[in-house]
Amino acid sequence: MKTLQYLLLLLVLATPAALLAQDNPPPPPASGPGQMAHHMPSVDDQLDHLSSKLNLTDAQKPQVKTILQDQQDQMAKLMSNNSSSREEMHAKMRDIHEKSNSKIRAILTDDQKAQFDKMQSERRGHMHGGGDQGAPPPPPQQ
């Protein structure tokens, strides 16, 4: 059951992991308590990647970091609760992930939003053969 939970966590957290994997080698395993740290990039790694891809401002970086940290904390809490079914856990993880993406997108400039949407679209294409996970399509280019 734990293996299944970790697989579901990886699926939902695929955005940051897939984005990092596209341009960077995988980060070294994190040391410390909990096995979850071995399966996903750190908040700082995710922030560094988004900062470089989206050219985040100094004002945006702490906002994005807070969102990423909150997402990671929520996922860890969810993973420690074994009372949910596989389907319920997957739905909750997807919801956390989508809400985090919406929060990040809300603080971006129009140009950054376009790049973020492109990154999301590419991730969906790599992870799901082009399938959509319920995220809105990128806005049309002007």
BAFI-3210 file (N, C-alpha, C; in Angstrom, 3 decimals, decimal comma, padded with zeros to 6 digits):
// residues 142
n [1|2|3|4|5|6|7|8|9|10|11|12|13|14|15|16|17|18|19|20|21|22|23|24|25|26|27|28|29|30|31|32|33|34|35|36|37|38|39|40|41|42|43|44|45|46|47|48|49|50|51|52|53|54|55|56|57|58|59|60|61|62|63|64|65|66|67|68|69|70|71|72|73|74|75|76|77|78|79|80|81|82|83|84|85|86|87|88|89|90|91|92|93|94|95|96|97|98|99|100|101|102|103|104|105|106|107|108|109|110|111|112|113|114|115|116|117|118|119|120|121|122|123|124|125|126|127|128|129|130|131|132|133|134|135|136|137|138|139|140|141|142]
n.u [000,824|001,948|003,800|002,128|000,968|003,196|003,706|001,429|001,811|004,084|003,020|001,209|002,885|004,329|004,721|006,720|008,854|009,044|009,592|012,068|013,534|013,644|015,613|017,666|019,909|018,732|018,145|020,420|019,664|017,777|018,813|017,688|014,786|012,084|010,882|009,866|011,320|013,205|012,009|011,176|011,896|013,469|011,909|013,447|014,916|012,829|011,960|014,262|014,337|011,875|012,346|014,459|013,305|011,039|011,934|011,635|010,887|012,592|010,671|008,676|009,787|009,863|007,120|006,360|007,931|006,718|004,225|005,016|006,193|003,993|002,429|004,062|004,032|001,303|001,008|002,715|001,393|-000,981|000,001|000,791|-001,527|-003,307|-005,937|-007,487|-008,884|-007,302|-008,244|-009,442|-007,217|-005,656|-007,317|-007,354|-004,644|-004,303|-005,988|-004,659|-002,311|-003,291|-004,437|-002,160|-000,748|-002,530|-002,339|000,347|000,323|-001,295|000,330|002,046|003,393|001,902|003,520|005,047|003,016|002,245|004,545|004,597|002,197|002,868|004,924|003,436|001,748|003,611|004,589|002,324|002,069|004,438|004,148|001,667|001,064|-000,033|-002,459|-004,972|-005,056|-007,165|-006,452|-006,733|-006,596|-003,721|-003,748|-004,655|-002,039|-001,058]
n.v [-001,191|001,226|001,575|002,023|004,432|006,109|006,023|007,287|009,809|010,603|010,764|012,927|014,962|015,336|017,530|019,497|017,684|016,615|018,932|019,648|017,429|017,700|019,568|019,332|017,128|014,510|015,526|014,939|012,340|013,423|013,866|012,811|012,546|010,404|008,863|010,112|012,305|011,226|010,888|013,130|016,385|018,962|021,789|024,062|023,314|023,082|025,738|027,044|026,034|026,960|029,677|030,137|029,356|030,986|033,460|034,709|037,444|039,133|039,690|037,845|035,341|034,546|034,287|032,229|030,196|029,846|028,835|026,431|025,123|024,850|023,169|020,863|020,244|019,708|017,464|015,648|015,361|014,239|011,835|010,565|009,800|006,988|006,341|006,888|005,812|004,556|005,937|008,179|009,358|009,937|011,819|013,854|014,554|015,483|017,694|019,323|019,806|021,132|023,416|024,616|025,197|027,059|029,112|029,840|030,668|032,904|034,908|035,561|037,429|038,395|037,445|035,548|033,833|032,766|031,311|029,542|028,159|026,904|025,242|023,591|022,360|020,965|019,230|017,709|016,464|014,917|013,299|012,070|011,299|013,414|013,773|015,479|016,830|018,122|020,748|024,120|024,973|026,508|030,094|031,687|032,711|036,043]
n.w [000,000|000,767|-001,287|-003,452|-002,636|-002,736|-005,455|-006,432|-005,307|-006,694|-009,258|-009,038|-008,270|-010,483|-012,134|-011,111|-010,915|-013,501|-014,920|-013,882|-014,654|-017,376|-017,979|-016,154|-014,371|-012,172|-008,777|-006,026|-003,663|-000,881|002,439|005,634|007,792|006,827|003,877|001,699|000,828|-000,839|-003,250|-004,621|-005,968|-004,035|-002,414|-002,815|-005,101|-006,956|-006,930|-007,889|-010,494|-011,589|-011,284|-013,066|-015,521|-015,717|-015,170|-012,604|-010,445|-007,727|-005,851|-006,454|-005,963|-003,094|-002,714|-004,488|-003,423|-000,915|-001,711|-002,970|-000,783|000,910|-000,679|-000,700|002,038|002,434|000,782|002,059|004,495|003,608|002,566|004,878|005,999|006,022|005,602|003,393|000,265|-002,721|-004,987|-003,784|-002,582|-004,821|-006,104|-004,173|-004,129|-006,732|-006,623|-004,712|-006,124|-008,441|-007,273|-006,221|-008,589|-009,690|-007,808|-008,120|-010,786|-010,549|-009,541|-011,516|-014,322|-017,485|-019,609|-018,224|-017,428|-019,890|-020,545|-018,361|-018,773|-021,158|-020,241|-018,543|-020,383|-021,953|-019,997|-019,427|-021,874|-021,978|-019,701|-019,902|-022,475|-023,882|-022,696|-020,753|-017,503|-016,387|-016,218|-017,353|-020,864|-022,415|-022,812|-025,934|-028,149|-028,717]
ca.u [000,000|002,839|004,367|001,080|000,849|004,340|003,513|000,428|002,449|004,947|002,170|000,657|003,979|005,114|005,061|008,067|009,846|009,217|010,239|013,481|014,167|013,826|016,805|018,673|019,963|017,958|018,890|020,839|018,660|017,854|019,004|016,787|013,706|011,022|011,307|009,310|012,345|013,980|011,218|010,790|012,863|013,217|011,234|014,456|015,201|011,674|011,990|015,360|013,938|010,850|012,983|015,224|012,419|010,048|012,608|010,896|011,475|012,928|009,420|007,882|010,444|009,363|005,714|006,338|008,491|005,681|003,232|005,623|006,364|002,658|002,054|004,827|003,533|-000,014|001,215|003,297|000,320|-001,886|000,667|000,892|-002,867|-003,582|-007,355|-008,147|-008,710|-006,383|-008,908|-009,601|-005,900|-005,266|-008,127|-006,881|-003,329|-004,518|-006,574|-003,572|-001,415|-003,962|-004,569|-000,825|-000,478|-003,364|-001,759|001,577|-000,053|-001,911|001,334|002,926|003,061|001,293|004,553|005,379|001,872|002,324|005,630|004,145|001,204|003,609|005,603|002,409|001,306|004,686|004,637|001,203|002,395|005,463|003,719|000,392|000,820|-000,857|-003,718|-005,180|-005,414|-008,161|-005,967|-007,243|-005,615|-003,036|-004,473|-004,119|-000,965|-001,512]
ca.v [000,000|002,395|001,744|002,631|005,825|006,842|006,154|008,325|011,076|010,942|011,158|014,257|015,926|015,180|018,801|019,967|016,649|016,537|020,159|019,553|016,355|018,121|020,377|019,081|015,768|014,409|015,980|013,842|012,035|014,248|013,109|013,248|011,615|010,208|008,371|010,935|013,208|010,526|010,712|014,362|017,467|019,841|023,048|024,972|022,882|023,469|027,193|027,401|025,711|027,907|030,998|030,244|029,228|032,055|034,711|035,273|038,615|038,922|039,748|036,646|034,124|034,054|033,904|030,906|029,240|029,567|027,963|025,110|024,510|024,471|021,982|019,721|019,917|019,081|016,136|014,804|015,073|013,307|010,534|009,932|009,352|005,783|006,008|007,149|004,838|004,972|006,931|009,401|009,953|010,497|013,018|014,887|014,986|016,277|018,956|020,099|020,198|022,124|024,659|025,226|025,771|028,254|030,158|030,292|031,380|034,178|035,936|035,736|038,411|037,759|036,680|034,384|032,914|032,066|030,328|028,542|027,329|026,075|024,214|022,654|021,604|020,029|018,212|016,791|015,681|013,931|012,384|011,400|011,147|014,516|013,835|016,642|016,492|019,046|022,119|024,836|025,083|027,807|031,116|031,860|033,676|037,245]
ca.w [000,000|000,797|-002,618|-004,259|-002,220|-003,270|-006,897|-006,624|-004,990|-007,822|-010,370|-008,808|-008,181|-011,708|-012,768|-010,787|-011,217|-014,950|-015,366|-013,520|-015,416|-018,756|-018,149|-015,136|-013,867|-010,942|-007,609|-005,175|-002,642|000,312|003,675|006,679|008,085|005,835|002,581|000,645|000,323|-001,851|-004,458|-005,287|-005,802|-002,901|-002,713|-003,365|-006,472|-007,765|-007,039|-008,792|-011,867|-012,020|-011,365|-014,299|-016,681|-015,769|-014,820|-011,479|-009,796|-006,318|-005,093|-006,728|-005,468|-001,798|-002,853|-005,120|-002,468|000,089|-002,350|-003,150|000,530|001,366|-001,458|-000,206|003,376|002,280|000,218|003,111|005,447|002,932|002,450|006,194|006,360|005,242|005,660|002,115|-000,803|-003,775|-005,811|-002,992|-002,412|-006,111|-006,321|-003,246|-004,592|-007,940|-006,181|-004,100|-007,210|-009,286|-006,505|-006,163|-009,904|-009,828|-006,957|-008,769|-012,005|-010,177|-009,226|-012,673|-015,354|-018,654|-020,313|-017,398|-017,511|-021,178|-020,427|-017,379|-019,463|-022,110|-019,450|-018,079|-021,548|-022,284|-018,956|-019,646|-023,062|-021,623|-018,647|-020,169|-023,899|-024,363|-021,964|-019,907|-016,133|-015,901|-016,228|-018,521|-021,948|-022,415|-023,577|-027,295|-028,282|-029,430]
c.u [000,866|003,437|003,363|000,921|002,005|004,212|002,487|001,015|003,332|004,138|001,680|001,745|004,837|005,502|006,453|009,135|010,105|009,918|011,725|014,191|014,424|015,153|017,949|018,751|019,179|018,789|019,339|019,778|018,879|018,063|018,034|015,662|012,695|011,562|010,857|010,370|013,162|013,264|010,811|011,839|012,485|012,476|012,230|014,813|014,060|011,670|013,087|014,971|012,909|011,433|013,729|014,324|011,482|010,651|011,845|011,640|011,810|011,678|008,589|008,472|009,941|007,896|005,604|006,874|007,467|004,626|003,778|005,793|005,025|002,182|002,770|004,328|002,177|000,110|001,769|002,234|-000,646|-001,284|000,759|-000,457|-003,248|-005,068|-008,086|-007,909|-007,746|-006,988|-009,069|-008,264|-005,447|-006,021|-007,656|-005,524|-003,459|-005,059|-005,499|-002,666|-002,037|-004,120|-003,225|-000,476|-001,284|-002,809|-000,479|001,233|-000,597|-000,885|002,270|002,457|002,439|002,310|004,929|004,250|001,926|003,401|005,232|003,140|001,883|004,322|004,613|001,944|002,350|004,769|003,513|001,482|003,419|004,938|002,504|000,079|-000,092|-002,173|-003,774|-005,587|-006,412|-007,688|-006,497|-006,178|-004,925|-003,825|-003,860|-003,042|-001,450|-000,466]
c.v [001,251|002,649|002,429|004,102|006,653|007,027|007,242|009,705|011,531|011,409|012,589|015,319|015,921|016,504|019,275|018,946|016,571|017,781|020,139|018,525|016,767|018,822|020,018|017,608|015,697|014,863|014,779|013,582|012,906|013,369|013,644|012,263|011,552|009,793|009,285|011,848|012,563|010,475|011,989|015,435|018,336|021,095|024,017|024,605|023,279|024,982|027,638|027,165|026,713|029,312|031,161|030,190|030,429|033,431|035,427|036,467|038,264|038,956|038,471|035,399|033,673|033,637|032,495|029,854|028,865|028,614|026,553|024,383|024,034|023,216|020,745|019,283|019,208|017,655|015,173|014,407|014,048|011,908|009,815|009,411|008,185|005,440|006,201|006,006|005,405|006,097|008,253|010,125|010,624|011,796|014,164|015,434|015,883|017,654|019,868|020,658|021,306|023,460|025,376|025,880|027,049|029,410|030,717|031,153|032,774|035,270|036,223|036,872|037,659|036,916|035,416|033,356|032,110|030,983|029,203|027,597|026,393|024,935|023,147|021,763|020,563|018,897|017,201|015,895|014,599|012,874|011,550|011,269|012,211|014,640|015,032|016,179|017,495|020,480|022,825|024,911|026,434|028,818|031,261|032,922|034,846|037,719]
c.w [000,000|-000,576|-003,528|-003,908|-002,775|-004,780|-007,213|-006,337|-006,146|-009,016|-010,214|-008,768|-009,436|-012,341|-012,390|-011,151|-012,719|-015,476|-015,046|-014,384|-016,860|-018,961|-017,213|-014,797|-012,563|-009,749|-006,773|-004,118|-001,411|001,529|004,700|006,853|006,947|004,493|001,461|000,042|-000,784|-003,192|-005,157|-005,051|-004,604|-003,365|-003,339|-004,803|-007,409|-007,991|-007,996|-010,245|-012,386|-012,165|-012,681|-015,530|-016,841|-015,486|-013,705|-010,891|-008,347|-005,445|-005,278|-006,075|-004,104|-001,849|-003,439|-004,151|-001,404|-000,474|-002,503|-001,822|001,079|000,626|-000,926|001,173|003,300|001,744|001,274|004,130|004,861|002,872|003,797|006,685|005,460|005,177|004,327|001,134|-001,838|-004,607|-005,064|-002,842|-003,710|-006,375|-005,418|-003,683|-005,824|-007,569|-005,570|-005,193|-008,073|-008,558|-006,408|-007,490|-010,116|-009,014|-007,584|-009,979|-011,685|-009,884|-010,395|-013,576|-016,538|-019,428|-019,540|-017,431|-018,800|-021,118|-019,467|-018,023|-020,463|-021,375|-018,983|-019,226|-021,946|-021,266|-019,152|-020,843|-022,758|-020,666|-019,037|-021,643|-024,457|-023,639|-021,056|-018,521|-015,555|-015,862|-017,471|-019,613|-021,875|-023,217|-024,962|-027,309|-029,104|-030,390]
res [m|k|t|l|q|y|l|l|l|l|l|v|l|a|t|p|a|a|l|l|a|q|d|n|p|p|p|p|p|a|s|g|p|g|q|m|a|h|h|m|p|s|v|d|d|q|l|d|h|l|s|s|k|l|n|l|t|d|a|q|k|p|q|v|k|t|i|l|q|d|q|q|d|q|m|a|k|l|m|s|n|n|s|s|s|r|e|e|m|h|a|k|m|r|d|i|h|e|k|s|n|s|k|i|r|a|i|l|t|d|d|q|k|a|q|f|d|k|m|q|s|e|r|r|g|h|m|h|g|g|g|d|q|g|a|p|p|p|p|p|q|q]
***
